[in-house]
Amino acid sequence: MSMSAFARCGFTAAVVVWMAMDGSQAQTQPAGTPQNRNLAPVNSGANPYRVIRDWGQLTVEKRPWGGSNGVAIDKDGKSVWATDRCSPGTAPGCLGTKANPVHHFDESGKEIRSFGGGMFVWPHGIHVDRDGNVWVTDARVPTADELAKYPGEDKKGSVVVKFSPEGQVLMTLGKPGVKGNPPDALTEPNDVATDPGNGDIYVAESHTNVEDPNLVGRISVFDRTGKFLRTIGKTGTGPGEFRTPHMIKFDSQGRLIVADRHNHRIQILTKDGRFVGEYPEFGRVSGIAIDGNDTLYTADSESDARRHPGWLKGIRIGSLKDGKVTMFVPPHKTDDASGAMGEGIAIDAAGNVYTAEATVRGVFKYVKD
């Protein structure tokens, strides 16, 4: 495995501006790690894909998309699940609405069903387990101002919910409306993945402002019944440490692959949290997908002149075996000053790629010409 970040990189103090999730005062925080802050940008590679914008249509409720963060492939290998935040922008999310934020689409992009209305603040990651059950994370709790505007919404947020494919609630991890530590609570969970072998549940935390002195960076592990087992990692920039572990997946070897977003790297860990390696070549990664050959598909939705100078948003594709990026799909053309690229990413059995779009909103599909 290539550890090129450590071999090539020195330290450069690159301070970036990071906006807090509630849109409050800008924060300053060195992004990346001391080892990867001056890594040469990887903004090129083959692009064999044609994008189908606005592929997923909300035909059940017939409403516009909110910002979308999560997308996953059903156990059938071809239909698609996605979450949305019910409204544009970062707030108020699904507060004050009964809109359904969990969606299932057939192969053509037509919505099969939706559910979850009135349950979430900020639906984020989505995962389909080996039995076809659907897991959704809620990545924040209401602010004091939001509770004043939407009274009675205090018992929502900061949880992971397991649904049947029909929308029946099967399990809830965390205490709704409360940020805290397991086993009693979770802190703004970004994503969830289940071990395909034994069903253990891995939850990536948190989406909190990285300037927070009590910043949480960890992966909490539960058994398939919801019993808390252990915590992996801690907040930091070292091996096995995290700042915004935004998405997690298992590869074919059963290793845990982590999109460590604010540290500008992919981390590879064993199931018990032992550090195996890291790849900074994939950028400021928000989303990851892995195919059966351990090809890694990543979505970089945040690289820009402030947060990751010289790097572009886009999809970077390469091998988990050596970390080399071989394909690059550039960001979407948009009038938005910050540009756009998906956060969540998934790949179906036929090799089609899907992204969940937070800025331009919706689910986009990528097919090879």
N, C-alpha and C positions, 0 to 999 in steps of 0.2 A: 504494500500500500504506500502510495506517495504521501509524504509529509511535507509537500513542497512549500507550504506556508512557513514552516519553521526554517527550512533551508534557505529560502530566498528573501525573507522579509526582515527588515529592520523596524525601528520605531520612529513614527512621525506623529506628532500631536495633531490629530485631525479632530477638531471640535465641531460637532454638528448641532443643528437646532432641532429639537424634538418637541412637537406640540403635544400637550397633555390630552388625554382622551376626551375630556369634557370641553376642549377648545379654549382653555384658560391660558394664562400667560406662558409664553414660549420658554422652554427649558434648554439649558446647555448641558451636554453630556458627551464625553468621548465615545464614539461608536467604534465597533470592531474590537480587536484585541491588540495589545502591543506588538504581536507577531505579524498581524495581517493588515495593518493600517496603510501601508504603502505598497500593497500588492498591485501589480499592473492590472488595470481593468480588463475584464474578459467580455467584450461586446461584439464578438463576431463568431461565425460558424455557419454551417449549412442551414438552410431554412426550407425544408420540403413541404411545409404546411400551407394550406389555404384556410383562412379563418371564416367561419360563419357567425356573424354577429347576431346577437339577440336570438340564439337558437332555441332556448327554453321559453315557452309561452305560458303565462299564468292564465290558462283558459278556464279554471274552476271558479276563481273569484273575479276574474276579469278586471284586475287592477294593475297599476304600474309596479315594477320591481322596486323594492328598497335595495340598499346596498347589500351585496352578497359576499360572504366570506368563505363558505364551505360548499364543497361538491364531492360526491363519492359515487362509485359504481355499485349497483345492486349485485347480489350474489349470482344473478343470472348472467352477469358479465356484459350486459348491453343496455339496460335501463339505468337512469341517472337520478340521483337524489341531490338536493341542494337546500341550503338555508338562505333566508334573506332577513333583513332587519326591519321590514315592514314600511320603512320610510327612507328617503334619501339622507345622505350625510351621516354624521356620527351620532346624532341625537335627534329626537328622543328614542330612536329605535322602535321597539314594539310597544312601548308604554302608551296607554290611552287608546289602544285599538284591540279589536278581536280578530284582526287579520291572521290567517294561518301562515307561519313562517317556514314550515317544513314541506318540501315539494318533491313529488315523484313524477318523472317524465318517461315516456316511452322513447323508442329509438328515433322517432321523427321530431322530438322536442315538444310533443303534446303532453300536457299535464294529465296524469292519471288520477292523482289525489293530492290533497294537502291537509295538514292538521297542525295542532299545537297552538291555536289561537288563544290569547289571554294568559299564556303560561310563561312567556319569556320577556326579558328586558332587551337583550342584545344577542340573538342567536349567532353563533360563530362556527366552530368546527362541527363536522358531521362525519360519521363513520358507520359502515355497514359490517356487522360481524359475520362469522362463518355460518350462522343460522339464519341470516337475513334480517336480524333485528337492527334498528336504526338508533344510533346514539348521537345526541346533540348537546353541545356545550353552550352555556350562557355566560358570556365573558365580562359582564359587569353587573353592578347593582345600581339602583336609582340614586341620583344625587339628591341632596336636600332640596334644591330648587325644583327638581322634577317631582319629588314627592309632594311639594306644595301645589304644584300644577296638576298632578295626577294622584289625588289622595286615594289611599287604599291599595297602592301598588307596592307596598313595602315588603311583602312576602314573595318577592320575585328576584331572580338573579343569582349569579355565582354558583351554579349547580351544573351537574351532568344528568341528563334524562335519557333513559333507555326506553324506546318505543318498540312495539310490534310493528310489522310492515303496514298494518291497518291503522296505527296511531294509538293503540292502547298503551298506557304508561305501565312499564314493567319494573322499573327501578329508578330511584333518584339518589344521586350521591351529592352530599353537601346539604347545607341548611339554607333554604330559599331566602334571599335577601340579606344574608350574613356572609361577610368575608372573614375567613379564619383558617385554622389548621385542621387537617384530618386527625382523627376520623370524624369529628363533629361538623366540620365545615371545609370549604375550599375557597381559594382566593382567585377569582376571575379566571376560570379555566378557559384556555384557548382551544384545546383539542383533546381528543380521546382516541385510544386505539386498544384493541383487545388482542391478546396473545392467541394466534391461530391454533396453538397447541393445547393449552390448558384453559383458555378463556380468561386469564387474569386481565384486569383492567388498568390501563396506564393513562393518567390524566396530567396534561402539561399545564403548569401555572407559572406566571400570571401575565395579564395584559396591563398591569399597573404602570403608571408613569415611572420611567427609569430613574428620575430624580428623587423618588420617594426613599427616604433613609431606611425604611422598612421593606424595601423592594423584595418581593418573593420571586425566586427562580428555582423551580424544582419540578420533578415528576413524581406524583403520588401514585402508589400501586395498591390495588385492591384485588381480592380474589373474585371469582365469577359470581359469588353470592353477595358481594358488596362489602365484605370484611376487609378492613384496612390491614395492609401487610407491611409496607415500608415506604420510605421516601428516597428518591434518587437525586443526587446532586444538591447544589446550593447556588446562591446568587454569586456571580463573579465572572471573570474572564478566563480563568484557567481551564485545564482539561476537566471535562465532566461538570463544569459550572455553566450557568445559564443567565442570560438577560433576554427575556421574552422568548421562551421556547414556544414558537408560534404554531408548529405542527409536528406531529410524530407519526412514524410508520415503522413496520417491521419489514426487513428484507427476507430473501429466501433462506438465509442462514439463521434466521431468528434473532438477528441483531436489531437494536433499537436505533432508528435514524431520526435525528432531531434537527429541525430548522431553528437554529439558535439566532434569531433575527437581529437583535441589537448587537450581537457579537460578530455579525457578518460571516457566518460559517454554517456548514453542515457538520454535526458531530455524530460519530458512530460509537455506540455503547453496547455492552452486553446487557442482558435482561436485568442483571443485578446492579447495573450502573457503572461497571468498570469501563474506563476510557479505552477505546481501540484506536481512534484516529479522527482527523477532521479535514475538511475541504473548504477553504475560503473562496475557491474559484467560482462558486455558483452565486456569489453576490450577497445582497441583503435579503435573504430568503424568507418569504412568507409561507409558501406552500410547497409540498413535496408529494410526488407519486413515484411508485417503483413497479416496474413490470417483472415478469417471470424470469428475465435474464439479468436482473439487478441493474437495469438501466434506470438512472435517476432523472426524473423530470422535475424541475423546480420553477416556481413562479416568484419573481422578484418584483414586488409591487411598490417599493419605496425608494429605491436608489435614485438619488438626484444630487445636484450640486451642493446641497446642504448636508444631507445625511450620509452620502457615500460618493464623494467627489470623483468624477471621471467615469463612473459606472452608469449604465442605462438600466431602466426597468426592462423586463422581458422574461421570456422562458429560456432557461439554459438546460441543456440535456447532455448527459455524459454517463460514464460508467462508475458504479460504486467500487469497482475493482481498483481503479487508479485515480479517480477524481478528475479526469481530463474532460473538459467541456468540448463537445464535438458539434453541437448544434446551438443556434441562437435565433429565437423568434423575437423580433423587435416589438416595442410597445405599440398600442393602438394609436391611431391618429384621432385626436380629440381637441376640442376648443378649451378644455380644462387646462389651466396654466401649469399644473403639476404633471400633466400627462396621465396615462392610465395603463395598468396591466392587472391581471387577476391576482387575487390572494390565494384562494384555494385552487387546487389542480388535481385532476384525476385522469386515468387512462383506462379505456375499456378493453375487452378481450380482443377486439379487432385492431387495436392500436390507435384509435381516435383519442384525442386529448380534449379535455374540457377545463375551462377556468370559471371560477366564481368571481364576478366583477363588482368591486366595492364602489368605484368611481363612476364608471359608465353604466353599471348595474346590470344584473342578469347573468345568464350562463351562456358562454361562447363555446363553440366547437371548432376543433382544428382537425382537418383531414389532409392526408397526403395526396398531392396531385399525381 
